[in-house]
Amino acid sequence: MASGPYQPRSFQARVVDVSPISHDVYRVQLRLPRRHEVAFLAGQYLSVHLPDAEPCYFSIASSPSAELIELHIQASPDWVSAQRVIEALTSSEEVSVQLPHGRACLSGAPGRPLVLVAAGTGFAQMKSLVEYLREIRFEPEVTLYWGVRRPEDMYLRSLAEQWQAEWSPFTFVPVVRDDEDNDWGGHHEQLVRAVLASGADWRRLEVHASGSPAMVYTLMDALTEAGLPADAFFSDVLEYAPRR
């Protein structure tokens, strides 16, 4: 993984819109000053800085060429830090952000077909990758697995289905565990099983994963055992939550 040529810089971003797109996920749109001078790579993330609080990190859901910076923020009632960010964004015209961060990103067209695996709002990072790949007219196959606990958690399923209808290299595989007594452990195991069930030749693929450390490491272990080269697996989890 490489962080790319762009060093993190701080900006006062204008809050353009904060809208709920599911029962607990908000789509945030920010406008940066001199947007054409601010560069990042598809798949990178930013940090939001509020007074007297630790930075909060969110994947950038928009393509590097997009005019607005898009975030998907899950703010369930028990997630205090995310709730505070949403409250600050809805009550302020500007917010302090720093970008870009992250090494699990694309600086150009990959040399292999891609498998993208997202859990929950990990879809945001994959949205940035897909939009970038469509812009550069990437021709090899791209498969997106999106795992959630309940159907209503798949907050932009219609967009993923639209990609599949409009872009021939792209396949969307939704993975839903709709059990009342499920937990994240079972959800992650089901997502990994769905990816492995494809029967793909993992020796020739590149994988990008976004989700919790538990999901990402379970997936990485399973895929490397199935033949995926270690240098063909990318996730920010490997950077911010390295295994001891």
C-alpha positions in Angstrom: 0.0 0.0 0.0 1.1 3.6 -0.7 -0.2 6.8 0.7 0.1 8.5 -2.7 1.6 11.9 -3.6 -0.8 14.0 -1.5 0.0 15.1 2.1 -2.9 15.7 4.5 -4.0 19.4 4.7 -6.5 21.1 6.9 -9.5 23.0 5.5 -12.6 24.8 6.6 -15.3 23.0 4.6 -18.7 24.4 3.9 -21.6 22.1 4.9 -23.8 21.9 1.9 -26.2 19.2 3.0 -26.8 16.7 5.8 -29.6 14.2 4.9 -30.7 10.9 6.4 -30.6 8.1 3.8 -31.6 5.3 6.2 -32.8 4.9 9.8 -29.3 5.6 11.1 -27.1 6.7 8.2 -26.6 10.3 7.0 -25.3 11.5 3.7 -23.1 14.6 4.2 -21.9 16.8 1.4 -19.1 19.3 1.9 -17.6 21.9 -0.3 -13.9 22.6 0.0 -12.3 26.0 -0.8 -10.5 25.9 -4.2 -11.7 22.4 -4.7 -9.6 22.1 -7.9 -6.5 22.5 -5.8 -7.4 19.7 -3.3 -6.4 16.2 -4.5 -7.0 12.8 -3.0 -7.1 9.2 -4.4 -10.2 7.0 -4.7 -10.6 5.0 -1.5 -9.0 7.5 0.9 -10.6 9.1 3.9 -10.7 12.3 5.9 -10.9 13.4 9.5 -13.5 15.8 11.0 -12.2 18.0 13.8 -14.6 19.4 16.4 -13.6 21.5 19.4 -12.5 19.6 22.5 -12.9 16.2 20.8 -10.7 13.6 19.2 -10.7 13.5 15.4 -13.4 11.3 13.7 -12.5 9.5 10.6 -14.8 8.8 7.6 -14.3 7.3 4.2 -14.8 9.7 1.3 -17.7 8.3 -0.7 -17.2 10.5 -3.8 -14.8 10.2 -6.7 -11.7 12.3 -6.7 -13.1 14.3 -9.6 -16.4 15.2 -7.8 -17.1 18.8 -7.0 -18.5 17.9 -3.5 -17.0 15.7 -0.8 -19.5 13.0 0.2 -19.5 11.1 3.5 -21.8 8.4 4.9 -22.0 8.7 8.6 -23.7 6.1 10.7 -25.1 7.7 13.8 -27.0 5.3 15.9 -28.3 6.5 19.3 -25.6 4.7 21.2 -22.7 6.1 19.0 -21.9 9.3 20.9 -19.1 10.6 18.8 -20.9 10.1 15.5 -24.0 11.8 17.0 -21.9 14.7 18.0 -20.5 15.1 14.5 -24.0 15.0 13.0 -25.2 17.6 15.5 -22.3 19.8 14.7 -22.8 19.5 10.9 -26.5 20.3 11.1 -26.0 23.3 13.3 -22.9 24.9 11.6 -22.2 26.3 8.2 -18.6 25.1 8.3 -16.5 22.3 9.8 -12.8 21.7 10.1 -11.5 18.7 8.1 -8.2 17.2 7.2 -7.5 15.1 4.1 -6.4 12.9 2.5 -5.6 9.9 4.8 -5.3 6.3 3.9 -3.1 3.9 1.9 -5.7 1.4 0.7 -6.5 3.4 -2.4 -6.2 3.5 -6.2 -3.8 5.9 -8.0 -4.5 4.3 -11.4 -6.1 1.4 -13.1 -5.4 -1.9 -11.3 -3.7 -4.7 -13.2 -6.1 -7.4 -12.1 -9.9 -7.9 -11.8 -11.2 -6.5 -8.6 -13.3 -7.8 -5.7 -14.7 -5.2 -3.4 -16.0 -6.3 0.0 -17.9 -3.8 2.3 -19.7 -4.3 5.6 -22.2 -1.6 6.6 -21.0 1.9 5.8 -17.8 0.4 4.4 -19.8 0.9 1.2 -18.7 4.5 1.2 -15.1 3.7 0.3 -16.3 1.2 -2.3 -18.5 3.9 -3.9 -15.5 6.1 -4.4 -13.6 3.3 -6.0 -16.5 2.3 -8.3 -17.1 5.8 -9.4 -13.4 6.3 -10.2 -13.2 3.0 -12.1 -16.2 3.9 -14.2 -14.7 7.3 -15.0 -11.4 5.7 -16.3 -13.4 3.1 -18.2 -11.9 0.1 -16.3 -12.7 -3.0 -18.4 -11.8 -6.0 -16.2 -14.4 -7.5 -13.9 -15.4 -5.7 -10.7 -17.5 -7.5 -8.1 -18.9 -5.8 -5.0 -20.1 -7.8 -2.0 -22.0 -5.6 0.5 -22.9 -7.2 3.8 -25.5 -5.9 6.3 -27.5 -7.3 9.1 -31.0 -6.2 7.9 -32.3 -5.3 4.5 -33.0 -1.7 5.6 -29.3 -1.3 6.5 -28.4 -1.5 2.7 -29.1 2.2 2.4 -28.0 2.7 -1.3 -28.8 -0.7 -2.7 -30.6 1.0 -5.6 -27.4 2.8 -6.6 -25.4 -0.5 -6.6 -28.1 -2.1 -8.7 -27.9 0.9 -11.1 -24.2 0.4 -11.5 -24.8 -3.3 -12.4 -27.4 -2.3 -15.0 -25.3 0.4 -16.6 -21.7 -0.9 -16.4 -21.1 -4.3 -17.9 -17.9 -5.3 -16.0 -19.7 -4.8 -12.7 -21.5 -7.4 -10.5 -23.3 -6.6 -7.3 -23.8 -9.3 -4.6 -25.9 -8.2 -1.6 -25.4 -10.2 1.5 -28.1 -9.9 4.2 -28.4 -11.7 7.5 -32.0 -11.1 8.6 -32.1 -12.8 12.0 -33.4 -11.1 15.1 -30.8 -12.7 17.3 -27.9 -12.2 14.9 -24.7 -10.4 16.0 -21.8 -8.9 14.1 -19.8 -12.0 14.4 -22.3 -14.1 12.5 -22.8 -11.3 10.0 -19.1 -11.2 9.2 -18.9 -14.9 8.9 -21.8 -15.0 6.4 -20.2 -12.2 4.4 -16.9 -14.1 4.2 -18.7 -17.3 3.2 -20.5 -15.5 0.4 -17.2 -14.2 -1.0 -15.6 -17.6 -0.8 -18.7 -19.3 -2.4 -17.9 -17.5 -5.7 -15.3 -20.2 -6.5 -13.0 -17.5 -8.0 -9.4 -18.1 -8.9 -8.0 -15.8 -6.2 -4.5 -16.0 -7.5 -5.4 -13.6 -10.3 -7.6 -11.1 -8.3 -7.1 -8.0 -6.2 -9.3 -7.4 -3.2 -10.3 -4.2 -1.3 -12.1 -4.6 2.0 -13.8 -2.1 4.3 -15.4 -2.9 7.6 -14.5 -3.8 11.1 -11.1 -5.3 12.0 -12.8 -8.6 12.8 -14.4 -8.8 9.4 -11.3 -7.7 7.5 -8.9 -10.1 9.1 -11.3 -13.0 8.9 -11.7 -12.3 5.2 -7.9 -11.8 4.6 -7.1 -15.1 6.3 -9.7 -17.0 4.4 -8.7 -15.5 1.0 -4.9 -15.9 1.4 -5.5 -19.6 2.4 -7.6 -19.9 -0.8 -4.7 -18.6 -2.9 -4.9 -14.8 -2.9 -1.4 -13.2 -2.9 -0.7 -11.3 0.3 0.1 -8.2 -1.7 -3.2 -8.2 -3.5 -5.3 -7.5 -0.3 -6.0 -3.9 0.6 -7.7 -2.4 3.6 -7.2 0.6 5.9 -7.7 -1.8 8.8 -4.1 -3.1 8.1 -2.8 0.4 8.8 -5.0 1.6 11.8 -5.5 -1.7 13.5 -2.5 -3.9 12.8 -2.3 -7.4 14.3 0.3 -7.9 17.0 
